[in-house]
Amino acid sequence: MSTAPRIARVARVVRVATRRLRRFLVRCFTVDTRSLATFRVFLGLLVIADLGLRSRNFSFYYTDTGIVPQELAERGTADGAISIYYLTSETELIAALMVVQALVALAMVVGYRTRAATVVSFLFVVSLDHHNPFVLSYADTLFRLLFFWAMFLPLGERWSVDALHRGGAPRDTVAGLATAFALSQMVFMYLLNGIHKSMSPLWRSGDAAPLVFGIDEMTFLIGDLLRAVPTLISYGGLLWFYMLLASLLLVLFTGRARVAMVALFFVGHASFALTVRIGAFAYVAMAGLTLFLQPAFWRDAGRIARLIGVDPTRVHGTVRDRVGEPLAAALPAFRVVPDRVARVRSIAYTLAIGAVVVALALVVAVFLLNVGAVIDGNYDQNALNDEVAAHPAGEHVVTVAEAVGIDQPEWSVFAPSPRTTDRYYVFGARTVEGDRLDVYNDRPFTWDRPGDELQRQHDTYRQRFFMNSVRRGAVGGELTRNYGEHLCATYAAEHGIELTHISMFEVTETITFETVDDPAGRESERDHFHRHVCGG
């Protein structure tokens, strides 16, 4: 019997299966252009908000007159790390660059020259992080990664000045490698964090979340109130843990099922924003989640709006006529001749493909190594990075990724086991008159807590991460020495009190289930991590 018919049948089955798989993947990674526009506005506003918040400590963190001069910042980042802010050390020029960064972000918000604005904003975001690497958190890492993928997305397709300049009807949805990578970035973060957490019996039992809420150094707003209902916190922590493990459903689900999953994650991040002082992480994650909102969400949102008497079409028309059209008329379109368009597009496409290949290799390598190592119980991020870099291609991937700030971290937030210690600082200083002071908390020397809400010991949330860098002796201890000398100088200038030396202590309190809401009952330890001689 001839095998030709059998081969033909198998070939047909394979073709049909391939087409179905392709259609399924397209549905999974399709992004509504309204969601792209929302994502674009979200990113731009987050850049502007971040600049505003950083400006409160501008001189201290971002100029050579502060604690982190440019030379120290360069030593604290990866070899070859890029930063526009490295081009100058003049305070006025650094401030001017921040203003330019805000203006470029504003161009993103309104969708003017969107692709260029997104690329330049990404470079500025990376540059500012490299300008002071000692105040960064997972929020900054996720922000850089989302911005990286944003460069390859058609963010100006809808609700933008570019769309008005272009004319014609925008596409309803887009799907491709760029959307797949952007969505996968969020799922990768959630899933890997969930796998880390699954290694801890505390997360599997629901006991982890109440312990986290006992960390006074982070909890704020309604977080302090929720500690009175540990059962609610425990169930909430369990729900979040299982959501992380099920995060693949964010792409596998479509339609209203996906909307429900996205809503769960939105609520989760909103609860973080109201309970723990972790900076912009909740808002950055929310920005990433908007990409998962497919046409079903926008249709249902439109129906709900009309039920309460709001016509989305009329609102859109009003905003377009009163804001969009005047902006489009005021801003030049910069139309270029066709041959230049083709040349620029060719170069941009080549660069984009190269960047995607680099990022893809990094994501795949780190993902496979991370997941395998976590499951085996042999997880070591530095060892895994070294293993990737041991190969020529891997070395190139790691070098480029670190230089532009898109290397994937281990995503081990509160994992595998949650942090079960609280922390505050006591900087015992001796004056020339022989008096003892606590210069970190600006009080007479005592080992007592500086207050019930330890998060208030840090002026901003970035100061908590800065103090982690100080405590760990970043850059061979130079950051700690700089900070010690800064305290000596400022205390003399602001209080007229001359100090001879400062002894820096970290006081840690062990959090147990019995002492989550009872700091006085906790056991504490003192760690002397640095002694600084003023003027020495």
N, C-alpha and C positions, 0 to 999 in steps of 0.2 A: 504493500500500500504506500502510495506516495506521501511524503511528509510535507509537500508544498502547501496543501490546504490547511494542514495543522499549523504550519508556520504563519500562513496568512491570517488565520483566526487569532493566533497569539499576537500578531502585529496589530490587528484591529483592536483587540482588547487593550493593548498597551497604549495605542493612540487615544482611545476613548478615556482610559484612566488618566493619561497625561493631561488631556484637555480639561477633565473634571478637576484634577489637582490644581491646574493653572487657574481655573475660574475660582476655585476655593481660595487660593492664595491671594488672588486679586481682591476678592471680597474682604479677606482678612486685613489686607494692608491698604485698602482704599481710604483716603482721607478727604473729607468734605472741605471745599475751599473756604467755606465760612469758618470752619475750625482752624484752618491755616491762618486766616486773617486774625482770629482771636488769639492764637498762639503768638503771632507777630507782635500784636499790641501788648500782650502780656510780657514778652521778652523786653521790648523797648521800655516799658514802664518800670520793670524790675531793674534795668540798668540805671535809669534816672533815680529811682528810690535808693539804690545801693550807693550811688555817688553822693546823694544827699546825706545818708547816714554816715558814710566814711568821712565826709567833710568835717564832722564834729571833732575828729581827732586828726585833722589834716597835717598839722605841723609835727605832731608826735609820731605818727606812723609813716608818713609819706615824704618827708623832706630830710635833707642832710643835717638840719638843725635838731632833728628829733632822735628817736631811739634806733631807727633803722636806716643808716646811710646807704647810699646806692651800692657801695662796695660790699657791704654785709648782705644786702638783698641778693646780689649776684652769687655770692658764695652759698647762700641758703637755697638756691634753686638748682635744677639739673644743669649739667654741662650743655651749653648751646641754647639755653632757654631764651626765648625772644621776649622783648618788651620795648614798646615804643617809649616808655618812660625812662629807659636806660639812655636815651639820647641826650638827656640833660639832667643836671643836678640843681639847676636854679629853681628856687621856690616858686617864683612867678610863672616860669614856663611850665612847671608841673601843674600848677593851678590852671593855666591856660589849656593844657592838654586835657584836663578833666572837663573843662567847659566844652571843648571840641567833642569829647566822648559823649557828653550829654546831648549835644546838638545832633550828632549822628544817630543816637538812640531815638531822638525825637523824629528824625526822618524815617526811621523804622516804624514808629507808631502811626504816622500818617501814610506810610507806604510810598515814600518818594525815593526813586532810584533804589528800590528795595533790595535788590541783590547786592549792589555795591555797599549800601548801608549795613546790611547784615554781615558781609565779609569784614568791613572795617570795624564794626561793633565787636565781632568775635575777636579780632586782633587786639582791640582795646581792653576787652574783658580779660583775656589772657595776660596782657601787658600789666594791668593793674594788679592782678593776682601775683605775678612774678615780682612786681615792685615791692611787695611786702608779703613774703610767703609764710610769715609767722602768725598770721591772724586768720588763716583759712580753715574751712570746714567742709564737710561733705556737700553742703549747699553750693559752695563755689565749684566743686568738682562736677556736680550734676549740671550746673548752669553752663559751664564751659562745654560739656559734652552735648547738651541740647543745642547750644549755639552752633557747634560744629556741624551737626546734622542739618540745622536750619539753613545753612549756606546752600544746600543742595535742593531745598524745597522752594516751590513757586509761591513765596509768601505774599507777593504783590498781586496775585491773580484776582483778588476781590477786595472790595472795601478799601481801596487805596488810590492815591493820586496817580500812580502808574496805570491803574485800570482805567481811570478817566482819560488819561493821555492816550492810551492805546485804543479806546473805543471798542465797540462790539460787546457781545455777551461773554461773560467769563465762563470757564469750565465749571461744572457742578462739583466734580470730584477729580482727584488725581491718584494714581497708583504707580509705584515703581520701586527701584532699589532705595531711593532716598527715603520714601515713606516707610519702607520696610525697616530700614536701619533706625530711623527716628523712633518708631513704635517699639522696636526690639530693645532699644536702649533702656526704656522705662521697665519693660518686662524683665530684662537682664538684671537690673538693679534689684527689683522686688524679689525675683526668684532666688538669686544668689543669697540675698539677706535672709530669706526664709529657710534656705538650706542650712546656712550657718546656725540659725536659731534652732533648727530641728535637732542639732547635736546636744542641746541643753535640756535636761529634764525640767528646769524651771519654766521654760517657754512652753514645753509640751503639757505641763500641768496647769498653766495659768498663773503660776506664782510670780512670774517675772515682773509683770506690769506694776503690781503694788510696790515692789522694791524700787523700781525706777521712780515712782512718784514720791518715794522717800528722799530723793536727792534734792535737798533744798538749794543747792548751787544752780539747779536748772529749773525747778518747778516755779511757776508764777501764775498770776491771774486766778482762774478757777481751779488750777491744779492743786493748790493748797486746800481748797474746799472738798475736792473729790477724794482726798485721802481719808475722809471720814466714812466713805463707802467702799471699802476695799473689794467687796464682792463684785460691785459694778465694774471696777477697774480690772479685776481679774478676768471677767467675761469679755470685756473690751479687748484686753490683751490677747486672749485666746482667739477672738474673731480676727484680729489683725494678723496674727501668726498664720492662721489658715488662709486668709486672703493672700498673703505673700506666697504661700505654697501653690495657690490656685491662680496666680497672676497670669499664667499663660492664657487663661480664659479671656483676658483683655483683648487679645488678638483673635482667638479662636471663635469667640462669640461675635455675632453681628446684630444689627438692629437694636430692638429694645432690650434684649438680653445684655448686650454690651453696655447700653446706657445704665442699666442697673449696676453692673460691675464698676463702671466709672464712678457712679454716684457713691458707692461704698468707699472707694478710695478717696474721693473728694471729702467725704465726711470724716474719714480717718485723719487726713492731713489737716482739716479744719480744727479737729480736736487737739492735734499737736500744737497748732498755732495759738490755741487758747490755754494750754496747760504747761508746756515746756518751752523754755527760752533757748531755742535752737536756731534763731535767726531766720533767714529767708528760706530754709529748706522746704517748709510746707508750701510756700507760694511758688517756688521753682518747680516742685513736683506737680502742683496744680496746673501750672503752665504746660508741662509735658502731657498731662492727662487730657487737656483739651483736644489734642490731636486724635484721640480715640473716638471723639464724638462724630458719628456718621450721620447721613441724611435723616434717619429716623428721629434723632434727637431734635434736629432743627424743625422738622415737621410738627412734632408734638409740642415743642416750645412755642411755635407759631399758633397752634390751636389754643393752647393755654392763654397766650397773650390776648387773642381775640375774645376768649371767654370773659376776661376781666376788662374788656373794652379798649384794648390797645391793638392797633392795626400795625403789624410789623412792616408791611409794605409802605404805609404812609410814613412811619418813623424813618425808615431807610431813605425814602425820597426827600424828606425834610432835611435830614443830616447831609445828604448828598448835595442838595440845592444850597443850603446855608453855610456849609462848611467845606465839603469836598470840591464843588465847582469853583468857588472863589480861590481855594488853595491851588487847584489845578491851573487856574488862569494866571495866578501870581508866580508860580514856579515854572521855570523853563523845562521843556520836554527833553532837550538835548538829543534831538533826532540826528543820527549819524548816517552817512551814506551806506548803501548796501554792502559794498566790499569790505568796509571796516567792520560792519556788523558780523559778517561771515568770519573775518579774521579773529575778532575778539571772542566770538562764540567758540571757534575752534580751539583757541588757547585755553579758554575757561573750561571747556569740556575736557581737554587733556589733563589740566590740573585737577579737576574734580575727580576724574576717574583714578588718577594716581593717588589722591588723598583717600578715596573710598577703599582702594585696594589695601593701602597701608592700614587704615582703620579696621577693615574687615579681618585682615590677618591678625591684628592685635586682639580684636574681640574674640575671634574663634580660638586662638591659642590660649589666651588667658581664661576664657570660659571653660574650655575642656580641662585645662590643668587645675583651675580653681575647684570646679565641681568634683572632679575625681579625687583631689586631695582632701576636700572637706568630707566626702563620703568615707574615705579611708581613714580619716582621723589624723592625717599627717599634714595639715595645712600650714604652710609657711610662705607668706607672700614674697618675701625677699628671695627665698630659694627658688620660687617659681619664676620670678622675674629674671634671675640669673640663668635659669635653664632656658628660657626663651631667648635671652641675649647671647647664649653660647653659640648659636648658629648665626651665620652672616646675615641671612634675611631677617631673623628675629632681632638681631642687634640693631639693624636699620629701623625696624618697626619700633622698638623700644626707644631708640634715640630720638626719632622724629616725634613720636607721641609725647615723650617727656618735654621736648623742646617747645611744643605748642600746647602743652597742658591737657592732652586728651588721653593720657594713659588711664586705663581702667583700674580703679582701686579694688580692694577686697570686698567692699560694701558690707562691712561687718558692724553696722550700727547696732549698739546694744547686743552684740552677738560675738561668739556663741552664747556666752552667759552675760546677763545684764550686769552693769556696774552696781556694786553693793556697798559703796563707800561714798560718804559726803566729804566735802573738802573746803577748807578755808585757809587763808594765809595770815601769818603773823610775821612781820618784819621788825625784829627787835633792833633798835638803834641806840647807840650811846652818844650823848651830846658832850661837847667839850667841858661842860659844867659837871658831867657825871650822871646826869639824869637818863632814865631809860624810857624810850617811846616805842610805840608800834606805828611806824611811818606808813605802812601800807593802808591801815585803817584810820590813820590820823587821830590817835588817841594815846593816853598813857599806856605803858606796857602791861599787857595781861594776856593770858592764854584763853580767855573766854571767847565765845563766839562773838563776831562783830554785829550780830543781830539774828532775829528769827528767820528772816528770808536771806539766805546766803547769796542768792543771785544778785542781791543789791550791792555786794562788795565789788562787783564789776560795773563800771560806768556804762559799758555797752556789751552786747553779747560777744563782739569780737575780742574784747579784753580777756574773756575766759580762755579763748584759744591762744591768745598771746601769752597768758600766764602759763598755759601748758608748755609752750615753747621755752619760756624762761625757766620753768621748773626742770625741764629735761635737758637744759644746757645746750640749746641749739647753737650750731656752728662752733663747736669746741668750747662752749661756754661764753663766747664773746657777747652774745645777746644778753645774757644774764649780767655780765660785767657792765655792759653799757647801761642797762636798766638801773643797776646799783648806783653808778655814778650820776645818772640822771636824777635819782631820788636825793642824793646828797646835795646836788646843785639846786634843785627846785625847792627843797625844804629850807635851805638857807635863804633863797630869794623870796619865798612866799611867807615864811614864818620868822625869818631873822634868827633862826636857830642853826648853829653849825654842828654837824655830825662828825664823829670820828670813824665809825664803822657801822655796818648793817649786817645782821645775821638773819638770813631768810629761812623761814620755816614753813613747811606744809603740815597742817593738822588734818588728819583724816579720821572720820568717824565710821564705825562699822554699822551698817544698816541691817537690822533683822526684822522679821515680821512683827515682833513685839514693839520695836522702836521706830517703825515707819513714821509715826506721828508723835514720837516722844524723843526728841534729840537729847534731852537731859539724861536719858537712860542708856545712851550709846557708849560703848568703849571707844576711846580715842588714842591715837598715836601721833607722835611728832617726828617729823623728818627734817633735819637740818641739811638743806641742799646747797647753800652757798654762803660764804662770808666775804663781804666786800669792805675794803678799807678805803674810805673817802679820800680822793686825790692820789690814791696809790696806783 
